[in-house]
Amino acid sequence: MVRPSKREKIQKKTERGKRKEGNNDNNDKKMLTADQRKIFEKTIKKRELASFGRKPSLGEITDSRWLDWHKGHKHVQVKVSGRGRKGDESAANVLVDDQSPVYALDKGDPNYDSTEDTEKTYFREKTLIEGSEAYDRVKAYKMASEATIEEYFDSNDINEAGLRLRGLEEPLYEHFFVKKIITMALDRGNREKEAASALLSAFYPSVISGKEMMRGFVDLAASVHDLKLDVPDAIETIATFIARGVVDDILPPKFAEVTLAGDPTCQGPDAQTVASKASEQISQRFSTDRVLHAWGHFDKTPYEQAKTELEMLLKEYLESHDVTEARRRLHDLAKPFFHHELVKKALVMMIESDKDSNAPAILLGLLHVLNNSGEVSAVQMTKGFARVGNLIEDLSLDVPNAKERFEEIKKLAHETETHVSVLLDDSDREAF
C-alpha cells in the first residue's frame, strides 16, 4: 500500500474545503437571497449608532475619565441642598429642621395648615462632620435604604420593603429614602420607575409622613442640576415623578407651582424647569390617565409585561429597521436574564415568515448586533435557540418545513458568528 505524500494530503484537504464552502453557499441561498444578504450586512453595520448596555473595554476602565464617570454614576453623593462639590466626602450637606419641615401651601389646598404658613419657607442647614454620631447615623440609613430599594426592584415586594424601612426606626430621615428611590430609578427601565411610584404611593402616609414625602421631592428637585450630568433626561423624568405624586395624592395639588417655586433651594434654572414641566403635565387635558401610564401599563405580571414588550419591540423593528431604537427599548426593559425570550421570538418570526420576506435577514442582523455588543449574552442566545429546538415539532404543524428552516437559520447564525453554542448547566436549562 502506497501512502499519499504530504503534498497530496494538502491538495485533498484543499479540495474538501472548497466542496464544503460550495455546500455552505448553496445553503445560504436557501435562506437568504443576494439582496437579503445585503440587508443583513446593512443591519449589522448599524451597531455603532448606540451603546446601550455596552460594557467598558479594558482601555476605558483604565482611562481616568471613565473612572471619574463610573465613580460619580454608581456612587452619587447625596447633596440635599444642591450645594457642595461632587465627590467630596469630607462632609455631607443636609437640611435639618428644628421639629418639622415648613412648607408654603396654597390656601386652597386640602393639605393647607395655617400654622405652616410662614414667611420663611426654608430649612436650617447644618453640616454633618464625618465621624460624628449624626453623620454615621445618616450614612447607615442611606446604605440600608439603598439595599432595601435594590431588593425591592428585584422582588417587587412592597410589604417586605415597608417592614425593612420601618425597622430602621428613623422617621426624620424618611426624606432620604424618597429621594434615593427616585434617584436610583432615573437611569433604569420603565418597570423600576413605575415600581418606585407605586411604592411611594403605598407608603403614604402610614410608612412615610406627608411632610417627609414633600421634603424628599424638594431635595430631589434641588439636586437635579447634578443628577442630569449622569442622567441627561433627569429634568423630564423628575417632573413626571412629581406629576405622578400629585395624581396619586401623596403631594399637594399646588406642590410644583407653590412649594418648589418658592423654596430657596430650588431657585436654580434646572429646578425651576422641573417645576414648570410638572405643572404643565398636570394641567394638560386627560392628564390623569397620561401621567398614570407614563411608564406603561403594569396590570400584567412582570413576565407577561416583558413578553408583550419584546413582541412589540420586534414587530416595530421589522417595520422601522431602527436598530438603535430596538437596543434602547431592550435596555429600558432591564431584564437581561429574560433575553432568551427575545431570541426565541425572533427565531419563530423568521421560521414563520414568507419565503420571499426580508424578515429573516433583518431579524438575524439584529441578533448579530446584540450578540456582538454583548447586550445579549452567549448563554441567553443559546437558551433562545434551545427553546425553539424544543418547539420545532409544534411549529411544524403550521410551517411544514419549520425544521429545515431552523437548521438553515442555525447554520447561517454560526457562519456569521451571530450565535456560538455554549454549554448550559442544569439551572440554565430550567428556563425551558
C-alpha positions as CSV (number, residue, x, y, z in Angstrom):
1,M,0.0,0.0,0.0
2,V,1.4,3.3,-1.1
3,R,1.0,6.1,1.4
4,P,0.0,9.6,-0.1
5,S,2.7,12.2,0.0
6,K,2.4,15.3,2.2
7,R,1.7,17.4,-0.9
8,E,-1.2,15.0,-2.0
9,K,-2.7,15.3,1.5
10,I,-2.7,19.1,1.4
11,Q,-4.2,19.0,-2.1
12,K,-7.0,16.7,-1.0
13,K,-7.7,18.8,2.1
14,T,-8.0,21.9,0.0
15,E,-10.4,20.2,-2.4
16,R,-12.6,19.1,0.5
17,G,-12.6,22.7,1.9
18,K,-13.7,24.1,-1.5
19,R,-16.5,21.5,-1.7
20,K,-17.6,22.4,1.9
21,E,-17.6,26.1,1.0
22,G,-19.7,25.4,-2.0
23,N,-22.2,23.5,0.0
24,N,-22.4,26.3,2.5
25,D,-23.0,28.8,-0.3
26,N,-25.9,26.7,-1.5
27,N,-27.4,26.5,2.0
28,D,-27.1,30.3,2.3
29,K,-29.0,30.8,-0.9
30,K,-31.9,28.7,0.6
31,M,-32.3,31.1,3.5
32,L,-31.1,34.5,2.1
33,T,-31.0,35.8,-1.4
34,A,-28.3,38.1,-2.5
35,D,-30.5,41.2,-1.8
36,Q,-31.5,39.8,1.6
37,R,-27.8,39.2,2.4
38,K,-27.2,42.9,1.6
39,I,-30.0,43.8,4.1
40,F,-28.3,41.6,6.7
41,E,-24.9,43.3,6.2
42,K,-26.5,46.7,6.2
43,T,-28.2,46.0,9.5
44,I,-25.1,44.8,11.3
45,K,-23.3,48.0,10.3
46,K,-25.7,50.0,12.4
47,R,-24.2,48.6,15.6
48,E,-22.1,51.7,16.2
49,L,-25.1,54.0,16.4
50,A,-25.8,53.3,20.0
51,S,-24.1,52.0,23.1
52,F,-26.9,50.8,25.3
53,G,-25.8,48.2,27.8
54,R,-22.3,48.3,26.4
55,K,-19.6,47.2,28.9
56,P,-16.5,49.3,29.0
57,S,-13.3,48.0,27.3
58,L,-10.1,47.5,29.3
59,G,-8.8,50.7,27.9
60,E,-11.9,52.6,29.1
61,I,-11.7,51.1,32.5
62,T,-8.1,52.3,32.9
63,D,-8.9,55.7,31.5
64,S,-9.2,58.3,34.3
65,R,-12.2,59.9,32.7
66,W,-14.1,56.7,32.7
67,L,-13.2,56.0,36.3
68,D,-14.4,59.5,37.3
69,W,-17.7,58.9,35.5
70,H,-18.2,55.4,37.0
71,K,-17.5,56.7,40.5
72,G,-20.0,59.5,40.2
73,H,-22.6,57.4,38.4
74,K,-22.6,54.5,40.8
75,H,-21.9,56.3,44.0
76,V,-23.7,59.6,43.7
77,Q,-23.1,61.8,46.7
78,V,-26.4,62.9,48.2
79,K,-26.4,66.7,48.4
80,V,-29.9,67.5,49.5
81,S,-29.3,71.2,49.4
82,G,-27.9,71.0,45.9
83,R,-24.6,72.5,47.1
84,G,-21.2,71.1,47.8
85,R,-18.6,69.6,45.5
86,K,-19.4,66.3,43.8
87,G,-17.4,63.5,45.3
88,D,-16.4,65.5,48.4
89,E,-16.7,63.0,51.2
90,S,-15.3,65.2,53.9
91,A,-18.7,66.5,54.8
92,A,-22.3,65.9,53.8
93,N,-24.7,68.9,53.5
94,V,-28.1,68.1,54.8
95,L,-31.1,70.2,55.7
96,V,-32.3,69.9,59.2
97,D,-35.4,71.4,60.8
98,D,-35.9,72.2,64.4
99,Q,-39.0,70.0,64.8
100,S,-40.6,69.5,61.4
101,P,-40.1,71.0,57.9
102,V,-42.0,74.1,56.9
103,Y,-43.7,74.4,53.5
104,A,-45.7,77.2,52.0
105,L,-49.0,75.7,50.9
106,D,-51.8,77.3,48.9
107,K,-54.8,78.1,51.0
108,G,-57.0,76.3,48.5
109,D,-55.1,73.0,49.1
110,P,-56.8,70.3,51.2
111,N,-53.4,69.9,52.9
112,Y,-53.2,73.5,53.9
113,D,-52.4,74.2,57.5
114,S,-52.3,77.8,58.7
115,T,-49.7,77.0,61.3
116,E,-47.3,76.1,58.5
117,D,-48.0,79.3,56.5
118,T,-45.0,81.4,57.5
119,E,-42.9,83.9,55.5
120,K,-39.8,81.7,55.9
121,T,-40.0,78.5,53.8
122,Y,-36.6,77.1,54.2
123,F,-34.8,74.6,56.4
124,R,-31.9,75.5,58.7
125,E,-28.9,73.9,57.1
126,K,-26.4,72.0,59.2
127,T,-23.2,70.4,58.1
128,L,-22.5,66.9,59.5
129,I,-18.8,66.3,60.1
130,E,-17.5,62.9,59.1
131,G,-17.0,60.7,62.1
132,S,-19.7,62.4,64.2
133,E,-22.6,60.3,65.6
134,A,-25.2,62.1,63.4
135,Y,-23.0,61.6,60.3
136,D,-22.7,57.9,60.9
137,R,-26.5,57.5,61.5
138,V,-27.3,59.3,58.2
139,K,-24.7,57.2,56.4
140,A,-26.0,54.0,57.8
141,Y,-29.6,55.0,57.0
142,K,-28.7,55.7,53.4
143,M,-26.8,52.4,52.9
144,A,-29.7,50.5,54.4
145,S,-32.2,52.4,52.2
146,E,-30.2,51.6,49.1
147,A,-30.1,47.9,50.0
148,T,-33.9,47.9,50.6
149,I,-34.6,49.6,47.3
150,E,-32.3,47.2,45.3
151,E,-34.1,44.2,46.8
152,Y,-37.5,45.8,46.1
153,F,-36.6,46.4,42.5
154,D,-35.8,42.7,42.2
155,S,-38.7,41.3,44.2
156,N,-41.4,44.0,43.8
157,D,-42.5,43.1,47.3
158,I,-44.0,46.2,48.8
159,N,-44.8,44.6,52.2
160,E,-41.2,43.5,52.8
161,A,-39.8,46.9,51.8
162,G,-42.2,48.5,54.3
163,L,-41.1,46.2,57.1
164,R,-37.4,46.9,56.4
165,L,-37.9,50.7,56.3
166,R,-39.9,50.7,59.5
167,G,-37.3,48.6,61.1
168,L,-34.8,51.4,60.6
169,E,-36.8,53.5,63.1
170,E,-35.6,56.8,61.7
171,P,-38.8,58.8,60.9
172,L,-36.9,62.1,60.5
173,Y,-34.7,60.5,57.7
174,E,-37.5,59.3,55.6
175,H,-37.0,62.1,53.0
176,F,-33.6,60.5,52.2
177,F,-35.5,57.3,51.2
178,V,-37.9,59.2,49.0
179,K,-35.1,60.9,47.1
180,K,-33.0,57.7,46.9
181,I,-35.6,55.5,45.3
182,I,-36.3,58.0,42.6
183,T,-32.6,58.7,42.0
184,M,-32.0,55.0,41.6
185,A,-34.9,54.6,39.2
186,L,-33.8,57.5,37.0
187,D,-31.3,55.6,34.9
188,R,-33.2,52.3,35.0
189,G,-36.1,51.0,33.0
190,N,-39.8,51.9,33.0
191,R,-40.6,49.0,35.3
192,E,-38.4,50.4,38.0
193,K,-39.8,53.9,37.6
194,E,-43.3,52.6,37.9
195,A,-42.3,50.4,40.9
196,A,-40.8,53.5,42.6
197,S,-44.0,55.5,42.2
198,A,-46.2,52.5,43.3
199,L,-44.0,52.1,46.5
200,L,-44.2,55.8,47.5
201,S,-48.0,55.7,46.9
202,A,-48.3,52.6,49.1
203,F,-46.0,54.1,51.9
204,Y,-48.0,57.3,52.2
205,P,-48.9,58.2,54.9
206,S,-48.5,55.1,57.1
207,V,-44.8,54.5,56.5
208,I,-43.7,57.9,55.2
209,S,-45.4,61.0,56.5
210,G,-46.7,63.7,54.2
211,K,-44.0,66.2,55.4
212,E,-41.2,63.8,54.8
213,M,-42.6,62.9,51.4
214,M,-42.7,66.5,50.3
215,R,-39.3,67.2,51.7
216,G,-37.8,64.3,49.7
217,F,-39.3,65.7,46.5
218,V,-38.0,69.2,47.3
219,D,-34.5,67.8,47.9
220,L,-34.7,65.8,44.6
221,A,-35.6,68.9,42.6
222,A,-32.9,70.9,44.3
223,S,-30.3,68.3,43.1
224,V,-31.4,68.0,39.5
225,H,-28.5,70.0,38.2
226,D,-26.1,67.3,39.4
227,L,-28.3,64.4,38.5
228,K,-28.6,65.4,34.9
229,L,-24.9,65.1,34.5
230,D,-25.3,61.3,34.8
231,V,-28.9,61.1,33.5
232,P,-29.5,63.5,30.6
233,D,-33.3,63.3,30.8
234,A,-33.4,63.8,34.6
235,I,-35.4,67.0,34.3
236,E,-38.2,65.5,32.3
237,T,-38.3,62.3,34.4
238,I,-38.3,64.0,37.8
239,A,-41.1,66.3,36.5
240,T,-43.1,63.2,35.7
241,F,-42.4,61.7,39.1
242,I,-43.7,64.9,40.7
243,A,-46.8,64.9,38.5
244,R,-47.4,61.3,39.4
245,G,-47.1,62.2,43.1
246,V,-49.8,64.8,42.7
247,V,-52.1,62.4,40.8
248,D,-51.5,59.8,43.5
249,D,-52.4,62.3,46.2
250,I,-49.1,61.9,48.0
251,L,-48.2,65.6,47.1
252,P,-50.5,68.6,47.4
253,P,-52.1,69.9,44.1
254,K,-50.0,73.1,44.1
255,F,-46.8,71.4,45.1
256,A,-44.9,72.3,41.8
257,E,-46.4,75.8,41.5
258,V,-46.1,76.9,45.1
259,T,-43.7,74.7,47.2
260,L,-41.0,74.2,44.5
261,A,-41.3,77.6,43.0
262,G,-40.9,79.3,46.4
263,D,-38.3,77.1,48.0
264,P,-34.9,78.8,48.2
265,T,-33.0,75.6,47.4
266,C,-35.0,75.2,44.2
267,Q,-34.3,78.6,42.6
268,G,-31.8,77.3,40.1
269,P,-32.9,77.2,36.4
270,D,-33.0,73.4,36.3
271,A,-35.1,73.1,39.4
272,Q,-37.5,75.8,38.1
273,T,-37.7,73.9,34.8
274,V,-38.7,70.8,36.7
275,A,-41.4,72.7,38.5
276,S,-42.8,74.2,35.3
277,K,-42.8,70.9,33.4
278,A,-44.5,69.2,36.3
279,S,-47.2,71.8,36.3
280,E,-47.6,71.5,32.6
281,Q,-48.1,67.8,32.8
282,I,-50.7,68.1,35.5
283,S,-52.7,70.9,33.7
284,Q,-52.9,69.1,30.3
285,R,-56.2,67.6,29.2
286,F,-56.7,64.0,30.2
287,S,-53.5,64.4,32.3
288,T,-54.5,61.9,35.0
289,D,-54.5,58.9,32.6
290,R,-51.5,60.1,30.8
291,V,-49.4,60.6,33.9
292,L,-50.6,57.3,35.5
293,H,-49.4,55.4,32.4
294,A,-46.3,57.5,31.6
295,W,-44.2,54.3,32.0
296,G,-46.5,51.8,30.5
297,H,-49.4,49.5,31.7
298,F,-48.4,47.3,34.5
299,D,-51.6,45.4,35.2
300,K,-49.9,42.2,34.0
301,T,-47.3,40.2,35.8
302,P,-43.7,41.3,35.2
303,Y,-43.1,38.3,32.9
304,E,-46.3,38.9,30.9
305,Q,-45.4,42.5,30.6
306,A,-41.8,41.7,29.4
307,K,-43.2,39.2,26.8
308,T,-45.6,41.8,25.5
309,E,-42.8,44.5,25.3
310,L,-40.4,42.2,23.5
311,E,-43.1,41.2,20.9
312,M,-43.9,44.8,20.3
313,L,-40.2,45.6,20.1
314,L,-39.6,43.0,17.3
315,K,-42.8,43.9,15.4
316,E,-42.0,47.6,15.3
317,Y,-38.4,46.9,14.5
318,L,-39.5,44.9,11.4
319,E,-41.3,48.0,10.2
320,S,-38.8,50.6,11.1
321,H,-35.4,48.7,10.8
322,D,-34.2,51.1,13.6
323,V,-31.5,49.1,15.4
324,T,-30.8,51.9,17.8
325,E,-34.4,52.2,18.9
326,A,-34.6,48.4,19.4
327,R,-31.4,48.5,21.5
328,R,-32.7,51.3,23.6
329,R,-36.0,49.6,24.3
330,L,-34.3,46.4,25.2
331,H,-32.0,48.3,27.6
332,D,-35.0,50.1,29.2
333,L,-36.7,46.7,29.8
334,A,-33.9,45.9,32.2
335,K,-34.3,42.2,32.1
336,P,-31.1,40.7,30.9
337,F,-32.0,37.3,32.4
338,F,-35.0,37.2,30.0
339,H,-33.2,38.0,26.8
340,H,-33.7,34.4,25.7
341,E,-37.4,35.2,25.1
342,L,-36.3,37.9,22.6
343,V,-34.1,35.4,20.8
344,K,-36.9,32.8,20.8
345,K,-39.5,35.2,19.4
346,A,-37.1,36.5,16.7
347,L,-36.4,32.9,15.6
348,V,-40.0,31.9,15.5
349,M,-40.8,35.0,13.4
350,M,-38.0,34.1,11.0
351,I,-39.3,30.5,10.7
352,E,-42.9,31.6,10.1
353,S,-42.1,34.4,7.7
354,D,-43.0,34.1,4.0
355,K,-40.5,32.7,1.6
356,D,-39.7,36.0,-0.1
357,S,-39.8,38.0,3.1
358,N,-36.8,40.1,4.3
359,A,-37.7,39.4,7.9
360,P,-35.0,36.6,8.4
361,A,-32.2,39.0,7.2
362,I,-33.5,41.9,9.3
363,L,-34.0,39.9,12.5
364,L,-30.8,37.9,12.2
365,G,-29.0,41.2,11.7
366,L,-30.4,42.5,15.0
367,L,-29.4,39.3,16.8
368,H,-25.9,39.7,15.4
369,V,-25.6,43.2,16.7
370,L,-26.9,42.3,20.1
371,N,-24.6,39.3,20.3
372,N,-21.6,41.3,19.0
373,S,-22.1,44.1,21.5
374,G,-22.6,41.8,24.5
375,E,-26.1,43.1,25.2
376,V,-27.5,39.5,24.7
377,S,-25.1,37.1,26.3
378,A,-23.9,33.8,24.8
379,V,-25.9,31.9,27.4
380,Q,-29.1,33.8,26.7
381,M,-28.6,33.3,22.9
382,T,-28.1,29.6,23.4
383,K,-31.2,29.4,25.6
384,G,-33.3,31.0,22.9
385,F,-32.1,28.6,20.2
386,A,-32.6,25.7,22.5
387,R,-36.2,26.7,23.3
388,V,-37.0,26.9,19.6
389,G,-35.5,23.5,19.1
390,N,-37.8,22.1,21.8
391,L,-40.8,23.8,20.0
392,I,-39.9,22.7,16.5
393,E,-42.4,19.8,16.3
394,D,-45.3,22.2,17.3
395,L,-44.1,24.8,14.8
396,S,-44.1,22.1,12.1
397,L,-47.9,21.9,12.4
398,D,-48.2,25.4,11.0
399,V,-45.0,25.5,9.0
400,P,-44.3,22.1,7.4
401,N,-40.7,22.9,6.6
402,A,-40.0,24.5,10.0
403,K,-37.3,22.0,10.9
404,E,-35.4,22.6,7.7
405,R,-35.7,26.4,8.0
406,F,-34.5,26.3,11.6
407,E,-31.5,24.2,10.6
408,E,-30.7,26.8,7.9
409,I,-31.0,29.6,10.4
410,K,-28.7,27.9,12.8
411,K,-26.1,27.3,10.1
412,L,-26.3,30.9,9.0
413,A,-26.1,32.2,12.5
414,H,-23.0,30.1,13.1
415,E,-21.3,31.2,9.9
416,T,-22.0,34.9,10.6
417,E,-20.8,34.5,14.2
418,T,-24.3,35.5,15.4
419,H,-24.5,32.5,17.7
420,V,-21.9,30.1,19.1
421,S,-23.4,27.5,21.3
422,V,-22.3,27.3,24.9
423,L,-22.8,24.5,27.5
424,L,-25.8,25.2,29.8
425,D,-25.9,23.9,33.4
426,D,-29.0,22.4,35.0
427,S,-30.1,25.8,36.4
428,D,-30.0,27.4,33.0
429,R,-32.0,24.6,31.4
430,E,-34.8,25.1,33.9
431,A,-35.9,28.1,31.9
432,F,-37.2,25.9,29.2
